[in-house]
Amino acid sequence: MWFTNFIIGCILLTLTTLPTNSLATIGNVSLSEGKSVIDRKDGNKGIIVEKDLDVFTYDTVKTGKGKVAIEFLDETRVDVTSHSKLIIDEFVFDPNQKNWKVVFKGSFRYS
């Protein structure tokens, strides 16, 4: 009986730690100059931005004296300049369907 409970426990642990769609990375930081932070929807606030940091939907990027560039899965880039704030509300990209949608709020440059 303990073996069965052990196996069920392992399966449940595995299922609860698998990434979900809302937690999948949508890009990463390709440039970080000066001081910037990211606040996450999960309550994790003040994450120091560094090059190659993963970016997720619902992240809020805040810059001080500096700038951040984010490269998304669709190979587009957003530059968040000094003393700015970018809220990533939605990012949908399906390379098989050639379909994408992105919703931002804040001040930034998109290319």
Gaussian input, Z-matrix of N, CA and C with variables (Angstrom, degrees):
# hf/3-21g

backbone

0 1
 N
 C     1     B1
 C     2     B2     1     A1
 N     3     B3     2     A2     1     D1
 C     4     B4     3     A3     2     D2
 C     5     B5     4     A4     3     D3
 N     6     B6     5     A5     4     D4
 C     7     B7     6     A6     5     D5
 C     8     B8     7     A7     6     D6
 N     9     B9     8     A8     7     D7
 C    10    B10     9     A9     8     D8
 C    11    B11    10    A10     9     D9
 N    12    B12    11    A11    10    D10
 C    13    B13    12    A12    11    D11
 C    14    B14    13    A13    12    D12
 N    15    B15    14    A14    13    D13
 C    16    B16    15    A15    14    D14
 C    17    B17    16    A16    15    D15
 N    18    B18    17    A17    16    D16
 C    19    B19    18    A18    17    D17
 C    20    B20    19    A19    18    D18
 N    21    B21    20    A20    19    D19
 C    22    B22    21    A21    20    D20
 C    23    B23    22    A22    21    D21
 N    24    B24    23    A23    22    D22
 C    25    B25    24    A24    23    D23
 C    26    B26    25    A25    24    D24
 N    27    B27    26    A26    25    D25
 C    28    B28    27    A27    26    D26
 C    29    B29    28    A28    27    D27
 N    30    B30    29    A29    28    D28
 C    31    B31    30    A30    29    D29
 C    32    B32    31    A31    30    D30
 N    33    B33    32    A32    31    D31
 C    34    B34    33    A33    32    D32
 C    35    B35    34    A34    33    D33
 N    36    B36    35    A35    34    D34
 C    37    B37    36    A36    35    D35
 C    38    B38    37    A37    36    D36
 N    39    B39    38    A38    37    D37
 C    40    B40    39    A39    38    D38
 C    41    B41    40    A40    39    D39
 N    42    B42    41    A41    40    D40
 C    43    B43    42    A42    41    D41
 C    44    B44    43    A43    42    D42
 N    45    B45    44    A44    43    D43
 C    46    B46    45    A45    44    D44
 C    47    B47    46    A46    45    D45
 N    48    B48    47    A47    46    D46
 C    49    B49    48    A48    47    D47
 C    50    B50    49    A49    48    D48
 N    51    B51    50    A50    49    D49
 C    52    B52    51    A51    50    D50
 C    53    B53    52    A52    51    D51
 N    54    B54    53    A53    52    D52
 C    55    B55    54    A54    53    D53
 C    56    B56    55    A55    54    D54
 N    57    B57    56    A56    55    D55
 C    58    B58    57    A57    56    D56
 C    59    B59    58    A58    57    D57
 N    60    B60    59    A59    58    D58
 C    61    B61    60    A60    59    D59
 C    62    B62    61    A61    60    D60
 N    63    B63    62    A62    61    D61
 C    64    B64    63    A63    62    D62
 C    65    B65    64    A64    63    D63
 N    66    B66    65    A65    64    D64
 C    67    B67    66    A66    65    D65
 C    68    B68    67    A67    66    D66
 N    69    B69    68    A68    67    D67
 C    70    B70    69    A69    68    D68
 C    71    B71    70    A70    69    D69
 N    72    B72    71    A71    70    D70
 C    73    B73    72    A72    71    D71
 C    74    B74    73    A73    72    D72
 N    75    B75    74    A74    73    D73
 C    76    B76    75    A75    74    D74
 C    77    B77    76    A76    75    D75
 N    78    B78    77    A77    76    D76
 C    79    B79    78    A78    77    D77
 C    80    B80    79    A79    78    D78
 N    81    B81    80    A80    79    D79
 C    82    B82    81    A81    80    D80
 C    83    B83    82    A82    81    D81
 N    84    B84    83    A83    82    D82
 C    85    B85    84    A84    83    D83
 C    86    B86    85    A85    84    D84
 N    87    B87    86    A86    85    D85
 C    88    B88    87    A87    86    D86
 C    89    B89    88    A88    87    D87
 N    90    B90    89    A89    88    D88
 C    91    B91    90    A90    89    D89
 C    92    B92    91    A91    90    D90
 N    93    B93    92    A92    91    D91
 C    94    B94    93    A93    92    D92
 C    95    B95    94    A94    93    D93
 N    96    B96    95    A95    94    D94
 C    97    B97    96    A96    95    D95
 C    98    B98    97    A97    96    D96
 N    99    B99    98    A98    97    D97
 C   100   B100    99    A99    98    D98
 C   101   B101   100   A100    99    D99
 N   102   B102   101   A101   100   D100
 C   103   B103   102   A102   101   D101
 C   104   B104   103   A103   102   D102
 N   105   B105   104   A104   103   D103
 C   106   B106   105   A105   104   D104
 C   107   B107   106   A106   105   D105
 N   108   B108   107   A107   106   D106
 C   109   B109   108   A108   107   D107
 C   110   B110   109   A109   108   D108
 N   111   B111   110   A110   109   D109
 C   112   B112   111   A111   110   D110
 C   113   B113   112   A112   111   D111
 N   114   B114   113   A113   112   D112
 C   115   B115   114   A114   113   D113
 C   116   B116   115   A115   114   D114
 N   117   B117   116   A116   115   D115
 C   118   B118   117   A117   116   D116
 C   119   B119   118   A118   117   D117
 N   120   B120   119   A119   118   D118
 C   121   B121   120   A120   119   D119
 C   122   B122   121   A121   120   D120
 N   123   B123   122   A122   121   D121
 C   124   B124   123   A123   122   D122
 C   125   B125   124   A124   123   D123
 N   126   B126   125   A125   124   D124
 C   127   B127   126   A126   125   D125
 C   128   B128   127   A127   126   D126
 N   129   B129   128   A128   127   D127
 C   130   B130   129   A129   128   D128
 C   131   B131   130   A130   129   D129
 N   132   B132   131   A131   130   D130
 C   133   B133   132   A132   131   D131
 C   134   B134   133   A133   132   D132
 N   135   B135   134   A134   133   D133
 C   136   B136   135   A135   134   D134
 C   137   B137   136   A136   135   D135
 N   138   B138   137   A137   136   D136
 C   139   B139   138   A138   137   D137
 C   140   B140   139   A139   138   D138
 N   141   B141   140   A140   139   D139
 C   142   B142   141   A141   140   D140
 C   143   B143   142   A142   141   D141
 N   144   B144   143   A143   142   D142
 C   145   B145   144   A144   143   D143
 C   146   B146   145   A145   144   D144
 N   147   B147   146   A146   145   D145
 C   148   B148   147   A147   146   D146
 C   149   B149   148   A148   147   D147
 N   150   B150   149   A149   148   D148
 C   151   B151   150   A150   149   D149
 C   152   B152   151   A151   150   D150
 N   153   B153   152   A152   151   D151
 C   154   B154   153   A153   152   D152
 C   155   B155   154   A154   153   D153
 N   156   B156   155   A155   154   D154
 C   157   B157   156   A156   155   D155
 C   158   B158   157   A157   156   D156
 N   159   B159   158   A158   157   D157
 C   160   B160   159   A159   158   D158
 C   161   B161   160   A160   159   D159
 N   162   B162   161   A161   160   D160
 C   163   B163   162   A162   161   D161
 C   164   B164   163   A163   162   D162
 N   165   B165   164   A164   163   D163
 C   166   B166   165   A165   164   D164
 C   167   B167   166   A166   165   D165
 N   168   B168   167   A167   166   D166
 C   169   B169   168   A168   167   D167
 C   170   B170   169   A169   168   D168
 N   171   B171   170   A170   169   D169
 C   172   B172   171   A171   170   D170
 C   173   B173   172   A172   171   D171
 N   174   B174   173   A173   172   D172
 C   175   B175   174   A174   173   D173
 C   176   B176   175   A175   174   D174
 N   177   B177   176   A176   175   D175
 C   178   B178   177   A177   176   D176
 C   179   B179   178   A178   177   D177
 N   180   B180   179   A179   178   D178
 C   181   B181   180   A180   179   D179
 C   182   B182   181   A181   180   D180
 N   183   B183   182   A182   181   D181
 C   184   B184   183   A183   182   D182
 C   185   B185   184   A184   183   D183
 N   186   B186   185   A185   184   D184
 C   187   B187   186   A186   185   D185
 C   188   B188   187   A187   186   D186
 N   189   B189   188   A188   187   D187
 C   190   B190   189   A189   188   D188
 C   191   B191   190   A190   189   D189
 N   192   B192   191   A191   190   D190
 C   193   B193   192   A192   191   D191
 C   194   B194   193   A193   192   D192
 N   195   B195   194   A194   193   D193
 C   196   B196   195   A195   194   D194
 C   197   B197   196   A196   195   D195
 N   198   B198   197   A197   196   D196
 C   199   B199   198   A198   197   D197
 C   200   B200   199   A199   198   D198
 N   201   B201   200   A200   199   D199
 C   202   B202   201   A201   200   D200
 C   203   B203   202   A202   201   D201
 N   204   B204   203   A203   202   D202
 C   205   B205   204   A204   203   D203
 C   206   B206   205   A205   204   D204
 N   207   B207   206   A206   205   D205
 C   208   B208   207   A207   206   D206
 C   209   B209   208   A208   207   D207
 N   210   B210   209   A209   208   D208
 C   211   B211   210   A210   209   D209
 C   212   B212   211   A211   210   D210
 N   213   B213   212   A212   211   D211
 C   214   B214   213   A213   212   D212
 C   215   B215   214   A214   213   D213
 N   216   B216   215   A215   214   D214
 C   217   B217   216   A216   215   D215
 C   218   B218   217   A217   216   D216
 N   219   B219   218   A218   217   D217
 C   220   B220   219   A219   218   D218
 C   221   B221   220   A220   219   D219
 N   222   B222   221   A221   220   D220
 C   223   B223   222   A222   221   D221
 C   224   B224   223   A223   222   D222
 N   225   B225   224   A224   223   D223
 C   226   B226   225   A225   224   D224
 C   227   B227   226   A226   225   D225
 N   228   B228   227   A227   226   D226
 C   229   B229   228   A228   227   D227
 C   230   B230   229   A229   228   D228
 N   231   B231   230   A230   229   D229
 C   232   B232   231   A231   230   D230
 C   233   B233   232   A232   231   D231
 N   234   B234   233   A233   232   D232
 C   235   B235   234   A234   233   D233
 C   236   B236   235   A235   234   D234
 N   237   B237   236   A236   235   D235
 C   238   B238   237   A237   236   D236
 C   239   B239   238   A238   237   D237
 N   240   B240   239   A239   238   D238
 C   241   B241   240   A240   239   D239
 C   242   B242   241   A241   240   D240
 N   243   B243   242   A242   241   D241
 C   244   B244   243   A243   242   D242
 C   245   B245   244   A244   243   D243
 N   246   B246   245   A245   244   D244
 C   247   B247   246   A246   245   D245
 C   248   B248   247   A247   246   D246
 N   249   B249   248   A248   247   D247
 C   250   B250   249   A249   248   D248
 C   251   B251   250   A250   249   D249
 N   252   B252   251   A251   250   D250
 C   253   B253   252   A252   251   D251
 C   254   B254   253   A253   252   D252
 N   255   B255   254   A254   253   D253
 C   256   B256   255   A255   254   D254
 C   257   B257   256   A256   255   D255
 N   258   B258   257   A257   256   D256
 C   259   B259   258   A258   257   D257
 C   260   B260   259   A259   258   D258
 N   261   B261   260   A260   259   D259
 C   262   B262   261   A261   260   D260
 C   263   B263   262   A262   261   D261
 N   264   B264   263   A263   262   D262
 C   265   B265   264   A264   263   D263
 C   266   B266   265   A265   264   D264
 N   267   B267   266   A266   265   D265
 C   268   B268   267   A267   266   D266
 C   269   B269   268   A268   267   D267
 N   270   B270   269   A269   268   D268
 C   271   B271   270   A270   269   D269
 C   272   B272   271   A271   270   D270
 N   273   B273   272   A272   271   D271
 C   274   B274   273   A273   272   D272
 C   275   B275   274   A274   273   D273
 N   276   B276   275   A275   274   D274
 C   277   B277   276   A276   275   D275
 C   278   B278   277   A277   276   D276
 N   279   B279   278   A278   277   D277
 C   280   B280   279   A279   278   D278
 C   281   B281   280   A280   279   D279
 N   282   B282   281   A281   280   D280
 C   283   B283   282   A282   281   D281
 C   284   B284   283   A283   282   D282
 N   285   B285   284   A284   283   D283
 C   286   B286   285   A285   284   D284
 C   287   B287   286   A286   285   D285
 N   288   B288   287   A287   286   D286
 C   289   B289   288   A288   287   D287
 C   290   B290   289   A289   288   D288
 N   291   B291   290   A290   289   D289
 C   292   B292   291   A291   290   D290
 C   293   B293   292   A292   291   D291
 N   294   B294   293   A293   292   D292
 C   295   B295   294   A294   293   D293
 C   296   B296   295   A295   294   D294
 N   297   B297   296   A296   295   D295
 C   298   B298   297   A297   296   D296
 C   299   B299   298   A298   297   D297
 N   300   B300   299   A299   298   D298
 C   301   B301   300   A300   299   D299
 C   302   B302   301   A301   300   D300
 N   303   B303   302   A302   301   D301
 C   304   B304   303   A303   302   D302
 C   305   B305   304   A304   303   D303
 N   306   B306   305   A305   304   D304
 C   307   B307   306   A306   305   D305
 C   308   B308   307   A307   306   D306
 N   309   B309   308   A308   307   D307
 C   310   B310   309   A309   308   D308
 C   311   B311   310   A310   309   D309
 N   312   B312   311   A311   310   D310
 C   313   B313   312   A312   311   D311
 C   314   B314   313   A313   312   D312
 N   315   B315   314   A314   313   D313
 C   316   B316   315   A315   314   D314
 C   317   B317   316   A316   315   D315
 N   318   B318   317   A317   316   D316
 C   319   B319   318   A318   317   D317
 C   320   B320   319   A319   318   D318
 N   321   B321   320   A320   319   D319
 C   322   B322   321   A321   320   D320
 C   323   B323   322   A322   321   D321
 N   324   B324   323   A323   322   D322
 C   325   B325   324   A324   323   D323
 C   326   B326   325   A325   324   D324
 N   327   B327   326   A326   325   D325
 C   328   B328   327   A327   326   D326
 C   329   B329   328   A328   327   D327
 N   330   B330   329   A329   328   D328
 C   331   B331   330   A330   329   D329
 C   332   B332   331   A331   330   D330

   B1=1.4465
   B2=1.5261
   B3=1.3291
   B4=1.4687
   B5=1.5175
   B6=1.3429
   B7=1.4628
   B8=1.5295
   B9=1.3251
   B10=1.4692
   B11=1.5312
   B12=1.3307
   B13=1.4688
   B14=1.5224
   B15=1.3255
   B16=1.4584
   B17=1.5269
   B18=1.3339
   B19=1.4739
   B20=1.5333
   B21=1.3258
   B22=1.4650
   B23=1.5290
   B24=1.3278
   B25=1.4633
   B26=1.5151
   B27=1.3425
   B28=1.4718
   B29=1.5266
   B30=1.3286
   B31=1.4634
   B32=1.5274
   B33=1.3236
   B34=1.4668
   B35=1.5213
   B36=1.3167
   B37=1.4703
   B38=1.5145
   B39=1.3110
   B40=1.4624
   B41=1.5285
   B42=1.3201
   B43=1.4649
   B44=1.5187
   B45=1.3266
   B46=1.4638
   B47=1.5155
   B48=1.3241
   B49=1.4625
   B50=1.5164
   B51=1.3279
   B52=1.4552
   B53=1.5178
   B54=1.3556
   B55=1.4634
   B56=1.5196
   B57=1.3178
   B58=1.4539
   B59=1.5176
   B60=1.2910
   B61=1.4568
   B62=1.5151
   B63=1.3363
   B64=1.4507
   B65=1.5267
   B66=1.3443
   B67=1.4536
   B68=1.5183
   B69=1.3194
   B70=1.4546
   B71=1.5237
   B72=1.3121
   B73=1.4634
   B74=1.5258
   B75=1.3288
   B76=1.4684
   B77=1.5241
   B78=1.3187
   B79=1.4550
   B80=1.5097
   B81=1.3360
   B82=1.4681
   B83=1.5257
   B84=1.3173
   B85=1.4611
   B86=1.5230
   B87=1.3203
   B88=1.4645
   B89=1.5305
   B90=1.3406
   B91=1.4580
   B92=1.5211
   B93=1.3190
   B94=1.4566
   B95=1.5168
   B96=1.3312
   B97=1.4642
   B98=1.5236
   B99=1.3161
   B100=1.4545
   B101=1.5139
   B102=1.3317
   B103=1.4612
   B104=1.5197
   B105=1.3336
   B106=1.4560
   B107=1.5225
   B108=1.3338
   B109=1.4595
   B110=1.5247
   B111=1.3310
   B112=1.4574
   B113=1.5172
   B114=1.3414
   B115=1.4609
   B116=1.5238
   B117=1.3275
   B118=1.4603
   B119=1.5223
   B120=1.3187
   B121=1.4640
   B122=1.5234
   B123=1.3290
   B124=1.4601
   B125=1.5271
   B126=1.3361
   B127=1.4578
   B128=1.5126
   B129=1.3214
   B130=1.4607
   B131=1.5299
   B132=1.3155
   B133=1.4733
   B134=1.5227
   B135=1.3276
   B136=1.4591
   B137=1.5132
   B138=1.3271
   B139=1.4696
   B140=1.5244
   B141=1.3276
   B142=1.4612
   B143=1.5301
   B144=1.3226
   B145=1.4674
   B146=1.5182
   B147=1.3307
   B148=1.4613
   B149=1.5156
   B150=1.3055
   B151=1.4636
   B152=1.5280
   B153=1.3195
   B154=1.4617
   B155=1.5283
   B156=1.3295
   B157=1.4564
   B158=1.5263
   B159=1.3349
   B160=1.4589
   B161=1.5220
   B162=1.3349
   B163=1.4570
   B164=1.5241
   B165=1.3442
   B166=1.4499
   B167=1.5278
   B168=1.3444
   B169=1.4528
   B170=1.5164
   B171=1.2986
   B172=1.4675
   B173=1.5318
   B174=1.3384
   B175=1.4623
   B176=1.5267
   B177=1.3341
   B178=1.4581
   B179=1.5163
   B180=1.3304
   B181=1.4613
   B182=1.5165
   B183=1.3467
   B184=1.4639
   B185=1.5237
   B186=1.3204
   B187=1.4606
   B188=1.5215
   B189=1.3222
   B190=1.4509
   B191=1.5213
   B192=1.3208
   B193=1.4720
   B194=1.5180
   B195=1.2882
   B196=1.4577
   B197=1.5057
   B198=1.3311
   B199=1.4553
   B200=1.5244
   B201=1.3266
   B202=1.4542
   B203=1.5214
   B204=1.3248
   B205=1.4596
   B206=1.5254
   B207=1.3207
   B208=1.4563
   B209=1.5165
   B210=1.3255
   B211=1.4571
   B212=1.5210
   B213=1.3306
   B214=1.4536
   B215=1.5195
   B216=1.3385
   B217=1.4579
   B218=1.5228
   B219=1.3301
   B220=1.4690
   B221=1.5320
   B222=1.3453
   B223=1.4606
   B224=1.5252
   B225=1.3226
   B226=1.4574
   B227=1.5187
   B228=1.3229
   B229=1.4615
   B230=1.5168
   B231=1.3234
   B232=1.4584
   B233=1.5167
   B234=1.3347
   B235=1.4589
   B236=1.5168
   B237=1.3187
   B238=1.4581
   B239=1.5252
   B240=1.3310
   B241=1.4625
   B242=1.5290
   B243=1.3312
   B244=1.4636
   B245=1.5291
   B246=1.3214
   B247=1.4659
   B248=1.5256
   B249=1.3437
   B250=1.4631
   B251=1.5174
   B252=1.3168
   B253=1.4585
   B254=1.5224
   B255=1.3248
   B256=1.4625
   B257=1.5194
   B258=1.3320
   B259=1.4607
   B260=1.5227
   B261=1.3254
   B262=1.4617
   B263=1.5265
   B264=1.3166
   B265=1.4598
   B266=1.5217
   B267=1.3150
   B268=1.4608
   B269=1.5202
   B270=1.3198
   B271=1.4651
   B272=1.5151
   B273=1.3268
   B274=1.4605
   B275=1.5153
   B276=1.3356
   B277=1.4592
   B278=1.5158
   B279=1.3241
   B280=1.4568
   B281=1.5222
   B282=1.3506
   B283=1.4641
   B284=1.5188
   B285=1.3260
   B286=1.4617
   B287=1.5217
   B288=1.3161
   B289=1.4617
   B290=1.5290
   B291=1.3315
   B292=1.4659
   B293=1.5307
   B294=1.3242
   B295=1.4508
   B296=1.5170
   B297=1.3364
   B298=1.4608
   B299=1.5088
   B300=1.3138
   B301=1.4598
   B302=1.5165
   B303=1.3181
   B304=1.4538
   B305=1.5272
   B306=1.3325
   B307=1.4566
   B308=1.5231
   B309=1.3336
   B310=1.4590
   B311=1.5155
   B312=1.3258
   B313=1.4614
   B314=1.5137
   B315=1.3122
   B316=1.4591
   B317=1.5103
   B318=1.3376
   B319=1.4645
   B320=1.5249
   B321=1.3276
   B322=1.4550
   B323=1.5175
   B324=1.3420
   B325=1.4643
   B326=1.5113
   B327=1.3108
   B328=1.4604
   B329=1.5178
   B330=1.3446
   B331=1.4734
   B332=1.5077
   A1=111.80
   A2=116.84
   A3=119.17
   A4=110.53
   A5=116.99
   A6=120.25
   A7=110.46
   A8=116.90
   A9=121.40
   A10=110.18
   A11=116.61
   A12=120.10
   A13=111.22
   A14=116.83
   A15=121.76
   A16=110.57
   A17=116.81
   A18=121.64
   A19=110.09
   A20=117.16
   A21=120.18
   A22=110.02
   A23=117.21
   A24=121.05
   A25=111.96
   A26=117.20
   A27=121.09
   A28=111.34
   A29=116.46
   A30=120.21
   A31=110.27
   A32=117.48
   A33=120.75
   A34=111.60
   A35=116.91
   A36=120.21
   A37=110.74
   A38=117.54
   A39=121.63
   A40=110.77
   A41=117.15
   A42=120.48
   A43=112.37
   A44=117.90
   A45=119.39
   A46=112.83
   A47=118.23
   A48=119.95
   A49=112.79
   A50=118.89
   A51=120.86
   A52=109.88
   A53=117.46
   A54=118.43
   A55=111.28
   A56=115.81
   A57=120.60
   A58=108.54
   A59=116.28
   A60=121.07
   A61=112.62
   A62=117.30
   A63=119.22
   A64=112.12
   A65=117.17
   A66=120.47
   A67=112.62
   A68=118.01
   A69=121.21
   A70=109.80
   A71=115.42
   A72=119.74
   A73=110.15
   A74=115.69
   A75=120.56
   A76=110.81
   A77=116.61
   A78=121.90
   A79=109.85
   A80=114.55
   A81=118.35
   A82=110.39
   A83=114.01
   A84=120.85
   A85=108.26
   A86=116.93
   A87=121.00
   A88=111.97
   A89=116.73
   A90=121.50
   A91=108.80
   A92=116.15
   A93=120.82
   A94=108.00
   A95=115.40
   A96=121.70
   A97=108.20
   A98=117.37
   A99=120.74
   A100=110.90
   A101=115.82
   A102=121.21
   A103=111.06
   A104=114.90
   A105=121.89
   A106=108.36
   A107=115.48
   A108=120.47
   A109=109.94
   A110=114.54
   A111=121.98
   A112=107.62
   A113=114.96
   A114=121.47
   A115=106.67
   A116=116.05
   A117=120.99
   A118=110.80
   A119=115.20
   A120=121.71
   A121=111.45
   A122=117.38
   A123=120.82
   A124=112.60
   A125=117.02
   A126=121.09
   A127=113.80
   A128=117.81
   A129=121.66
   A130=108.14
   A131=116.72
   A132=121.51
   A133=110.96
   A134=115.36
   A135=121.17
   A136=114.89
   A137=116.97
   A138=120.42
   A139=107.53
   A140=116.86
   A141=121.47
   A142=108.89
   A143=115.51
   A144=120.88
   A145=109.62
   A146=114.70
   A147=122.97
   A148=108.44
   A149=116.69
   A150=121.83
   A151=109.12
   A152=116.59
   A153=126.09
   A154=114.42
   A155=118.54
   A156=121.32
   A157=108.76
   A158=117.60
   A159=121.30
   A160=110.47
   A161=115.50
   A162=123.05
   A163=107.33
   A164=116.01
   A165=122.11
   A166=110.29
   A167=115.62
   A168=120.46
   A169=108.34
   A170=116.69
   A171=126.71
   A172=113.19
   A173=118.98
   A174=120.22
   A175=109.45
   A176=115.64
   A177=122.26
   A178=107.20
   A179=116.11
   A180=122.57
   A181=107.93
   A182=116.74
   A183=121.43
   A184=108.78
   A185=115.47
   A186=120.09
   A187=110.26
   A188=115.17
   A189=122.10
   A190=106.90
   A191=116.30
   A192=120.46
   A193=107.15
   A194=116.12
   A195=120.86
   A196=109.95
   A197=115.64
   A198=119.24
   A199=109.59
   A200=114.20
   A201=122.52
   A202=107.67
   A203=116.80
   A204=121.96
   A205=107.41
   A206=115.23
   A207=121.36
   A208=108.07
   A209=116.08
   A210=120.53
   A211=108.04
   A212=115.56
   A213=121.33
   A214=111.25
   A215=116.04
   A216=122.09
   A217=113.02
   A218=117.03
   A219=120.44
   A220=111.93
   A221=116.16
   A222=125.08
   A223=113.67
   A224=117.58
   A225=120.04
   A226=108.20
   A227=115.40
   A228=120.71
   A229=110.17
   A230=115.21
   A231=121.64
   A232=107.65
   A233=116.70
   A234=121.98
   A235=108.76
   A236=115.91
   A237=121.91
   A238=105.87
   A239=116.43
   A240=121.16
   A241=110.94
   A242=116.32
   A243=121.16
   A244=112.11
   A245=114.58
   A246=124.14
   A247=111.74
   A248=115.48
   A249=121.38
   A250=110.40
   A251=113.62
   A252=120.59
   A253=108.32
   A254=116.81
   A255=122.29
   A256=107.81
   A257=116.18
   A258=121.69
   A259=107.17
   A260=115.98
   A261=120.93
   A262=107.22
   A263=116.47
   A264=121.26
   A265=112.39
   A266=116.83
   A267=118.88
   A268=109.53
   A269=115.43
   A270=121.20
   A271=107.39
   A272=116.46
   A273=122.42
   A274=107.00
   A275=116.19
   A276=120.14
   A277=108.54
   A278=116.51
   A279=122.63
   A280=107.65
   A281=117.07
   A282=119.00
   A283=113.33
   A284=118.27
   A285=121.21
   A286=111.55
   A287=116.94
   A288=121.56
   A289=112.33
   A290=117.51
   A291=122.41
   A292=109.49
   A293=114.37
   A294=122.15
   A295=108.21
   A296=116.95
   A297=119.08
   A298=110.50
   A299=113.87
   A300=121.33
   A301=106.90
   A302=116.08
   A303=119.99
   A304=108.59
   A305=115.40
   A306=120.81
   A307=107.60
   A308=115.91
   A309=122.93
   A310=109.78
   A311=115.29
   A312=122.18
   A313=107.06
   A314=117.76
   A315=120.79
   A316=111.62
   A317=115.47
   A318=120.69
   A319=108.24
   A320=115.75
   A321=121.56
   A322=109.71
   A323=116.04
   A324=122.32
   A325=107.58
   A326=118.09
   A327=124.43
   A328=109.00
   A329=116.93
   A330=118.91
   A331=111.10
   D1=-41.90
   D2=-179.34
   D3=-62.89
   D4=-33.86
   D5=179.99
   D6=-65.24
   D7=-41.57
   D8=178.34
   D9=-63.15
   D10=-44.68
   D11=177.88
   D12=-63.00
   D13=-37.85
   D14=178.14
   D15=-62.01
   D16=-47.61
   D17=-179.71
   D18=-62.88
   D19=-45.22
   D20=178.99
   D21=-61.85
   D22=-42.21
   D23=177.53
   D24=-60.43
   D25=-42.69
   D26=178.85
   D27=-63.75
   D28=-41.52
   D29=179.22
   D30=-64.26
   D31=-45.32
   D32=179.00
   D33=-63.05
   D34=-40.66
   D35=177.77
   D36=-62.48
   D37=-42.46
   D38=178.76
   D39=-63.11
   D40=-45.39
   D41=-178.42
   D42=-65.46
   D43=-34.61
   D44=-178.80
   D45=-78.76
   D46=-14.51
   D47=179.88
   D48=-102.52
   D49=-2.12
   D50=176.76
   D51=-70.39
   D52=140.40
   D53=178.39
   D54=-67.25
   D55=145.15
   D56=175.57
   D57=-104.23
   D58=169.98
   D59=-178.91
   D60=-57.22
   D61=-39.78
   D62=-177.23
   D63=-72.74
   D64=-15.95
   D65=179.78
   D66=-103.76
   D67=4.76
   D68=-179.66
   D69=-76.53
   D70=140.16
   D71=178.58
   D72=-63.38
   D73=142.06
   D74=178.44
   D75=-112.70
   D76=-0.44
   D77=179.47
   D78=166.69
   D79=-169.18
   D80=176.82
   D81=-150.49
   D82=167.00
   D83=-179.78
   D84=-76.35
   D85=121.83
   D86=179.54
   D87=-100.21
   D88=-14.83
   D89=178.32
   D90=-153.00
   D91=134.54
   D92=175.69
   D93=-141.23
   D94=115.80
   D95=177.60
   D96=-124.87
   D97=133.11
   D98=-179.35
   D99=77.92
   D100=-161.50
   D101=-177.22
   D102=-99.80
   D103=126.58
   D104=176.99
   D105=-146.42
   D106=153.59
   D107=178.82
   D108=-135.48
   D109=160.02
   D110=174.21
   D111=-122.52
   D112=134.29
   D113=171.69
   D114=-106.53
   D115=134.25
   D116=-177.42
   D117=-106.04
   D118=153.76
   D119=-179.89
   D120=-61.90
   D121=-28.09
   D122=-178.27
   D123=-73.77
   D124=1.68
   D125=178.62
   D126=98.75
   D127=-8.20
   D128=177.66
   D129=-74.46
   D130=111.31
   D131=-173.48
   D132=-116.33
   D133=152.40
   D134=174.69
   D135=72.66
   D136=29.26
   D137=177.56
   D138=-69.23
   D139=122.42
   D140=-179.82
   D141=-67.34
   D142=127.46
   D143=-179.07
   D144=-79.46
   D145=128.01
   D146=175.49
   D147=-134.42
   D148=157.71
   D149=177.54
   D150=-55.82
   D151=139.44
   D152=179.11
   D153=75.35
   D154=6.92
   D155=174.83
   D156=-66.67
   D157=132.67
   D158=177.56
   D159=-67.81
   D160=146.27
   D161=179.10
   D162=-120.83
   D163=140.66
   D164=-176.50
   D165=-126.19
   D166=159.58
   D167=172.95
   D168=-58.23
   D169=143.31
   D170=-179.30
   D171=77.32
   D172=5.54
   D173=173.44
   D174=-69.85
   D175=147.14
   D176=172.94
   D177=-117.43
   D178=118.43
   D179=-179.55
   D180=-99.17
   D181=126.95
   D182=179.35
   D183=-125.93
   D184=127.24
   D185=-179.81
   D186=-107.92
   D187=150.35
   D188=171.12
   D189=-104.55
   D190=-122.44
   D191=173.53
   D192=-84.35
   D193=94.23
   D194=-178.79
   D195=159.69
   D196=-168.75
   D197=178.44
   D198=-150.78
   D199=161.04
   D200=-179.39
   D201=-132.23
   D202=137.59
   D203=172.02
   D204=-116.96
   D205=132.74
   D206=179.20
   D207=-117.59
   D208=127.76
   D209=175.13
   D210=-104.95
   D211=123.75
   D212=-176.68
   D213=-91.48
   D214=168.73
   D215=-177.56
   D216=-58.13
   D217=-28.52
   D218=179.90
   D219=-85.03
   D220=9.75
   D221=177.50
   D222=70.64
   D223=16.41
   D224=170.71
   D225=-87.73
   D226=164.03
   D227=-176.26
   D228=-133.66
   D229=140.99
   D230=174.92
   D231=-120.37
   D232=130.10
   D233=175.12
   D234=-104.14
   D235=125.24
   D236=176.32
   D237=-106.12
   D238=109.77
   D239=-173.72
   D240=-80.26
   D241=178.36
   D242=-174.85
   D243=-60.81
   D244=145.49
   D245=178.95
   D246=54.06
   D247=47.18
   D248=-178.65
   D249=-128.77
   D250=170.06
   D251=-179.87
   D252=-141.12
   D253=132.51
   D254=178.49
   D255=-126.67
   D256=125.50
   D257=174.71
   D258=-109.06
   D259=123.11
   D260=178.97
   D261=-93.61
   D262=98.37
   D263=-176.73
   D264=-78.85
   D265=-38.44
   D266=-176.41
   D267=-156.75
   D268=140.77
   D269=174.33
   D270=-144.53
   D271=118.62
   D272=178.29
   D273=-127.39
   D274=124.95
   D275=178.06
   D276=-145.16
   D277=123.41
   D278=177.13
   D279=-126.18
   D280=101.20
   D281=-176.97
   D282=-62.83
   D283=-25.47
   D284=179.69
   D285=-73.42
   D286=-31.60
   D287=-179.14
   D288=-96.69
   D289=-7.58
   D290=-173.65
   D291=53.09
   D292=44.76
   D293=-176.13
   D294=-123.20
   D295=134.46
   D296=176.25
   D297=-152.26
   D298=156.34
   D299=177.79
   D300=-151.90
   D301=137.43
   D302=177.92
   D303=-141.00
   D304=138.89
   D305=178.21
   D306=-130.23
   D307=119.20
   D308=178.73
   D309=-119.37
   D310=156.95
   D311=168.38
   D312=-133.27
   D313=142.42
   D314=176.77
   D315=125.31
   D316=-161.10
   D317=179.58
   D318=-116.73
   D319=125.87
   D320=-173.71
   D321=-165.44
   D322=173.44
   D323=173.12
   D324=-123.18
   D325=129.09
   D326=-174.94
   D327=-113.72
   D328=128.72
   D329=178.00
   D330=-140.51

